[in-house]
């Protein structure tokens, strides 16, 4: 459903990038679920959700700060680390952005 809704974004380049990132997040959840089988994990669903939200900061930046996220990608392609590039462009690294938003949205600590 989310991927279909992205078709309606005016900026097709942004929609394509968001689709790629969402597909990566879903795939990450699937891989995490497969890896958790037989590992005596209490809540496999939590593993999936945590894995999917691992790159929340990147997803948010791509959606709300698309031009800036493209600049970060360009700097990474030129040899900077993603953290260095995000700090330079946004003033915050993607993990900290995602964590701060998750806390403000009252996500559980896990």
Protein Blocks (a to p, Z undefined) as FASTA:
>chain_A
ZZmmmmmpmblmlmmmmmmmmmmmmmmmmmmmmmmgonlpablmlmmmmmmmmmmmmmmm
mmmmmmlmmmmmmmmmnopafklmmmmmnopafklmmmmmmmmnopafZZ
